[in-house]
Amino acid sequence: MKVAVRLYATLSKYNPAGPGAGSFVVEVEPGTTLADLYERLKIPPGEVKQAFINGRRVEPDYVLQENDEIGVFPPVAGG
């Protein structure tokens, strides 16, 4: 099944097409969780602050569904 992924800010370096390439589609097996996707993309768990799927905030144990649209955000710093 396919899901669309967009990695924001500093996480864009984990985009298989390269930083700044925008969203990309990943084929995953049924039962794959968001945490499994992070592992597959080699994103260290501490680099993710929150994720939204289809506009709703989800936890890493969320089981991905066909055609999910995933946005992953790092912690934000600044002042």
Buried (B, 14 or more C-beta within 10 A) or exposed (E): BEBBBBBEEBBBEBBEEEEEEEEBEBEBEEEBBBBBBBBEBEBEEEBBEEBBBEEEEBEBEBEBEEEBEBBBBBEEEEE
